[in-house]
Structure formats: structure tokens, C-alpha cells
């Protein structure tokens, strides 16, 4: 498989998604709450320029298991 930036981004997104799904499955386990607690990062640019208006909302939810998933994805990508 050819290594390029697109494949790396795909690996990172899939690792993040997998880690987040695992965190959702482990939410009922109180002893692992430090892994499943998520932090929300928001960015909301907007402008009103007379001829065009835009309002974009971008929200990222990051938990420790999601971060571990991304790190694992980068490790797997480097092993290819």
C-alpha cells in the first residue's frame, strides 16, 4: 500500500472513531470514567458581508480513548 497524507488522515479519523465508540460502550463502567469523559472543542466562525452571510459550527469531542485510538492508528500506519 502506498503511504501518503490521505491514508494517514483516514487512519487517524478511523482510530478516533474507534476510540470514541469504545468509550461510549464503556460509559456505564464508573471505574473507567477517566477514559470516557469527553471534552468538547468548538469553533464557530461567522460573518455578515452585505452580499454573503455565513455561520459555520464545528465541534470536536475528544476523550482519552479517542486519543489512544489516534495514536494507535499512527503507529499502525507507520508499520505498513
PyMOL commands that set and color helices and strands:
alter all, ss='L'
color gray80, all
select helices_A, chain A and resi 5-25+30-36+64-79
alter helices_A, ss='H'
color red, helices_A
select strands_A, chain A and resi 38-43+46-48+53-55+58-63
alter strands_A, ss='S'
color yellow, strands_A
deselect
rebuild
show_as cartoon
